[in-house]
């Protein structure tokens, strides 16, 4: 497997979907980089990470995992237990939890998140609730730095997430960032996850680079795809150099 070039696997978080990576994929493909956007189930941390591991196994290549928001937890779990296919992690406004830490817990450690007031909940037949961002709040809450027309499309295509997924703790004592190199992209004006929390997680992970985008929202991959793509390319160059050493 090490003789093959890595493929970039991009995983969306809550209230988004695979198309949120279009701009980033366009930039990567223009540079000859293979990329795959995964449809994250958004049901539970353990189940979502298991699904992602299945996707990785099917690729039969080294993988650079990129996770946005809640998907940071998913890629951290999927890369745990020394998954030999994963060569690095890129967190795009994404959580990098330790064992038993959840999205709800981490988003509340620093002041600044207004997500709770923007959510609506409704029950699902399998039990518990699903959460979505109210359409009238979506633009300012999730993607304040994109045009209103784009925000309207994103609001209409958002994928709800179960409350369980947001309250599940990371179910491993071997989070991927403890054994793999990591990179972080942070939106300075993120209203879902305070930038201060993401900075703290990047420092704890010993990130090789932290790119903070001035004025960027939580949807930094949509509003600044070139910055996210450049960070991914830097990560690819680094892990390729590590493999050759």
C-alpha positions as CSV (number, residue, x, y, z in Angstrom):
1,X,0.0,0.0,0.0
2,X,2.8,2.4,0.8
3,X,3.9,2.3,-2.9
4,X,0.6,4.0,-4.0
5,X,0.1,7.8,-3.7
6,X,-2.4,8.9,-1.0
7,X,-6.0,9.7,-1.9
8,X,-7.7,12.6,-0.1
9,X,-10.9,11.5,1.7
10,X,-13.1,14.4,2.7
11,X,-15.8,14.0,5.3
12,X,-18.5,16.6,5.9
13,X,-19.9,17.4,9.3
14,X,-23.3,18.2,10.7
15,X,-25.7,20.5,8.8
16,X,-23.6,20.0,5.6
17,X,-23.3,17.4,2.8
18,X,-20.7,16.2,0.3
19,X,-21.2,19.1,-2.1
20,X,-19.7,21.4,0.6
21,X,-16.3,20.1,-0.7
22,X,-16.9,20.9,-4.4
23,X,-14.6,24.0,-4.3
24,X,-11.8,22.1,-2.5
25,X,-12.1,19.1,-4.8
26,X,-11.9,21.3,-7.9
27,X,-8.7,22.8,-6.6
28,X,-7.2,19.4,-5.8
29,X,-8.1,17.9,-9.1
30,X,-6.5,20.8,-10.9
31,X,-3.3,19.8,-9.2
32,X,-3.7,16.1,-10.2
33,X,-4.7,15.0,-6.7
34,X,-7.3,12.2,-6.3
35,X,-10.1,13.1,-3.8
36,X,-13.2,11.4,-2.6
37,X,-16.0,13.1,-0.7
38,X,-17.8,10.7,1.7
39,X,-21.5,10.9,2.7
40,X,-21.3,10.9,6.4
41,X,-24.3,9.1,8.0
42,X,-24.4,11.5,11.0
43,X,-26.0,8.8,13.2
44,X,-23.5,8.0,15.9
45,X,-19.8,8.5,16.4
46,X,-19.0,4.8,16.5
47,X,-21.2,3.9,13.6
48,X,-20.0,6.8,11.4
49,X,-16.4,6.0,12.1
50,X,-17.0,2.3,11.3
51,X,-18.6,3.3,8.0
52,X,-15.6,5.6,7.2
53,X,-13.2,2.7,7.9
54,X,-15.1,0.6,5.4
55,X,-14.8,3.3,2.8
56,X,-11.1,3.5,3.5
57,X,-10.6,-0.2,3.2
58,X,-12.4,-0.2,-0.2
59,X,-10.0,2.3,-1.6
60,X,-6.9,0.1,-1.1
61,X,-4.6,3.1,-1.0
62,X,-3.0,5.3,1.7
63,X,-5.5,7.9,2.8
64,X,-5.2,11.5,4.0
65,X,-8.4,12.1,6.0
66,X,-10.0,15.6,6.0
67,X,-12.9,16.2,8.4
68,X,-15.1,19.3,8.8
69,X,-16.8,20.1,12.1
70,X,-18.3,16.9,13.7
71,X,-16.5,14.9,11.1
72,X,-13.3,15.7,13.0
73,X,-14.5,13.3,15.6
74,X,-15.3,10.7,13.0
75,X,-11.9,10.9,11.3
76,X,-10.2,10.8,14.7
77,X,-12.0,7.6,15.5
78,X,-11.5,6.0,12.1
79,X,-7.8,6.7,12.2
80,X,-7.5,5.3,15.7
81,X,-6.1,1.9,16.7
82,X,-3.2,2.5,14.3
83,X,-5.2,2.2,11.1
84,X,-2.3,1.5,8.7
85,X,-4.1,3.1,5.7
86,X,-4.3,6.6,7.2
87,X,-1.2,8.7,6.8
88,X,-2.4,12.1,8.2
89,X,-5.3,14.1,9.4
90,X,-6.6,17.6,8.3
91,X,-9.1,19.3,10.6
92,X,-11.2,21.9,8.8
93,X,-13.1,23.8,11.5
94,X,-13.2,20.3,13.0
95,X,-13.1,18.8,16.4
96,X,-10.0,16.8,17.5
97,X,-11.3,15.0,20.6
98,X,-9.6,12.8,23.1
99,X,-11.2,9.7,24.6
100,X,-14.8,10.3,25.8
101,X,-15.0,13.9,24.6
102,X,-18.1,14.8,22.6
103,X,-19.0,17.6,20.2
104,X,-21.4,19.2,22.7
105,X,-18.8,19.1,25.4
106,X,-16.0,20.6,23.3
107,X,-18.1,23.3,21.7
108,X,-19.0,24.6,25.2
109,X,-15.5,24.8,26.6
110,X,-15.0,28.3,25.3
111,X,-17.6,31.0,25.0
112,X,-18.8,32.1,21.6
113,X,-20.9,29.3,20.1
114,X,-24.5,30.4,19.2
115,X,-25.4,27.1,17.6
116,X,-27.8,26.0,20.3
117,X,-30.2,28.9,19.8
118,X,-30.3,28.2,16.0
119,X,-31.3,24.6,16.2
120,X,-34.6,22.9,15.7
121,X,-35.2,19.3,16.9
122,X,-37.7,16.6,15.9
123,X,-38.1,13.0,16.8
124,X,-37.2,10.1,14.6
125,X,-38.8,6.7,14.6
126,X,-35.6,4.9,15.5
127,X,-35.5,6.9,18.8
128,X,-34.2,10.2,20.0
129,X,-34.1,13.4,18.1
130,X,-32.6,14.8,14.9
131,X,-31.2,18.3,14.9
132,X,-31.1,20.9,12.1
133,X,-30.3,24.6,11.8
134,X,-33.5,26.6,11.2
135,X,-33.6,28.0,7.7
136,X,-33.9,31.6,8.8
137,X,-30.8,31.3,11.0
138,X,-28.6,29.2,8.7
139,X,-26.8,32.0,6.8
140,X,-25.6,33.9,9.8
141,X,-25.0,30.9,12.0
142,X,-23.2,28.5,9.6
143,X,-21.9,30.4,6.6
144,X,-22.0,34.2,7.1
145,X,-19.2,34.8,4.6
146,X,-20.9,33.3,1.6
147,X,-23.5,35.0,-0.7
148,X,-27.1,34.7,0.5
149,X,-28.0,32.6,-2.6
150,X,-25.3,30.0,-1.8
151,X,-26.4,30.0,1.9
152,X,-30.0,29.3,0.8
153,X,-28.9,26.3,-1.2
154,X,-26.8,25.0,1.7
155,X,-29.7,25.5,4.2
156,X,-32.0,23.5,1.9
157,X,-29.6,20.6,1.4
158,X,-28.2,20.4,5.0
159,X,-28.0,16.9,6.5
160,X,-29.5,16.8,10.0
161,X,-27.6,15.0,12.7
162,X,-28.8,12.9,15.6
163,X,-28.5,14.3,19.1
164,X,-26.8,11.0,20.0
165,X,-24.0,11.7,17.5
166,X,-23.3,15.1,19.1
167,X,-23.3,13.8,22.6
168,X,-21.3,10.5,21.9
169,X,-17.9,10.6,23.4
170,X,-15.0,9.4,21.3
171,X,-14.9,5.6,22.0
172,X,-11.2,5.0,21.8
173,X,-8.2,5.8,24.0
174,X,-6.1,5.9,20.7
175,X,-7.3,9.0,18.9
176,X,-5.7,9.4,15.5
177,X,-3.9,12.7,16.3
178,X,-1.8,11.0,19.0
179,X,0.0,8.9,16.4
180,X,-0.4,10.7,13.1
181,X,0.6,14.2,11.9
182,X,-2.2,16.8,11.8
183,X,-3.0,20.1,10.2
184,X,-5.8,22.6,11.2
185,X,-7.8,25.2,9.4
186,X,-9.7,27.5,11.6
187,X,-12.3,30.2,10.8
188,X,-11.8,33.2,12.9
189,X,-15.5,34.0,13.1
190,X,-16.8,30.5,13.5
191,X,-20.1,30.6,15.3
192,X,-20.5,26.9,15.7
193,X,-17.2,26.0,17.3
194,X,-15.3,28.8,19.0
195,X,-11.9,29.5,17.4
196,X,-10.3,29.4,20.8
197,X,-11.4,25.8,21.3
198,X,-10.0,24.7,18.0
199,X,-6.7,26.5,18.7
200,X,-6.5,24.6,22.0
201,X,-7.2,21.3,20.3
202,X,-4.6,22.0,17.6
203,X,-2.0,22.7,20.3
204,X,-2.9,19.6,22.2
205,X,-2.5,17.5,19.0
206,X,0.9,19.0,18.2
207,X,-0.4,20.2,14.8
208,X,2.3,20.7,12.2
209,X,0.5,23.8,11.0
210,X,-2.5,25.9,12.0
211,X,-4.0,28.1,9.4
212,X,-6.5,30.7,10.8
213,X,-8.6,32.5,8.2
214,X,-9.5,36.0,9.1
215,X,-13.2,36.7,9.1
216,X,-14.1,33.1,8.0
217,X,-17.2,31.3,9.1
218,X,-17.7,27.7,10.1
219,X,-18.1,26.9,6.4
220,X,-14.5,27.8,5.7
221,X,-14.2,25.1,3.0
222,X,-17.0,26.7,1.1
223,X,-15.9,30.4,1.5
224,X,-12.2,29.8,1.2
225,X,-11.6,26.5,-0.7
226,X,-8.2,27.7,-1.9
227,X,-6.9,28.0,1.6
228,X,-8.2,24.6,2.6
229,X,-6.9,23.0,-0.6
230,X,-3.4,24.5,-0.1
231,X,-3.3,23.1,3.5
232,X,-4.3,19.7,2.2
233,X,-1.5,19.9,-0.5
234,X,1.0,20.9,2.2
235,X,-0.1,17.9,4.3
236,X,0.2,15.6,1.3
237,X,3.7,16.8,0.5
238,X,4.7,16.3,4.1
239,X,3.3,12.8,4.5
240,X,4.8,11.8,1.1
241,X,8.2,13.0,2.3
242,X,7.7,11.1,5.6
243,X,6.9,7.9,3.6
244,X,10.0,8.3,1.5
245,X,12.3,8.9,4.4
